[in-house]
Amino acid sequence: MSLDSIPCDIFVDISGTDCAVPSSRLNDALEALLPGQTLMAVSVKQALQCDIPVFCRQRGLQLVDQGEMDEMFYFLIRLDA
């Protein structure tokens, strides 16, 4: 199984050089997401394993799945209807 095998509507790499870049990229991608659609965010930064669940809770997003695969951390996020 690889990241490519996980179905999603939008894919975004949120790896960045500082803490504002991942949130900014994620917010930009979420603007294009329609209710019921999913976004796959990936990063090489391990710290985002704690940050993304908090980000989702604060914005009322559903974190469907998260894990590590292909040397990347992934987050599958759904915008509820």
C-alpha positions in Angstrom: 0.0 0.0 0.0 1.2 3.5 -0.8 -0.1 7.1 -0.3 -1.3 7.0 -3.9 -3.7 4.2 -3.0 -5.6 6.3 -0.5 -8.5 8.0 -2.2 -8.8 11.8 -1.7 -10.2 14.8 -3.6 -7.3 17.1 -2.9 -3.6 16.3 -2.2 -1.3 18.9 -0.6 2.3 18.7 0.6 2.4 20.8 3.8 6.1 20.3 4.4 7.5 23.8 5.1 10.5 25.6 6.6 8.7 27.1 9.5 5.5 26.6 11.6 3.3 29.0 9.6 3.9 27.4 6.2 2.0 24.1 6.8 -1.0 25.9 8.2 -1.0 28.4 5.4 -0.8 25.6 2.7 -3.5 23.6 4.5 -5.8 26.6 4.8 -5.4 27.4 1.0 -6.2 23.8 0.1 -9.3 23.7 2.4 -10.8 26.7 0.6 -11.1 24.5 -2.5 -12.7 21.6 -0.5 -16.4 21.0 -0.8 -18.5 19.5 2.1 -18.1 15.7 2.1 -14.8 15.8 0.2 -11.4 14.7 1.6 -8.0 16.3 1.6 -4.8 14.3 1.9 -2.0 16.3 3.6 1.5 15.0 3.7 4.7 16.1 5.4 8.1 14.9 6.5 7.7 16.8 9.8 6.9 14.4 12.7 5.7 17.3 14.9 2.6 17.7 12.7 1.3 14.4 14.1 0.2 16.5 17.2 -0.5 19.8 15.4 -2.9 18.6 12.7 -5.4 16.9 15.0 -5.6 20.1 17.0 -5.9 22.1 13.8 -8.8 19.9 12.7 -10.6 20.2 16.1 -10.3 24.0 16.1 -11.8 24.2 12.6 -14.5 21.6 13.0 -12.8 19.2 10.5 -12.9 15.5 10.7 -9.5 13.8 10.8 -10.5 10.5 9.1 -7.0 8.9 9.3 -3.4 9.7 10.0 -0.2 7.7 9.9 3.2 7.2 8.4 3.9 5.7 5.0 6.6 6.1 2.3 8.7 8.1 4.8 5.9 10.7 5.0 3.3 11.5 7.6 -0.1 11.7 6.2 -3.4 13.2 7.3 -6.8 12.4 5.7 -9.2 15.3 6.5 -12.9 15.5 5.6 -14.9 18.7 5.5 -18.3 17.7 7.0 -21.5 18.7 5.2 
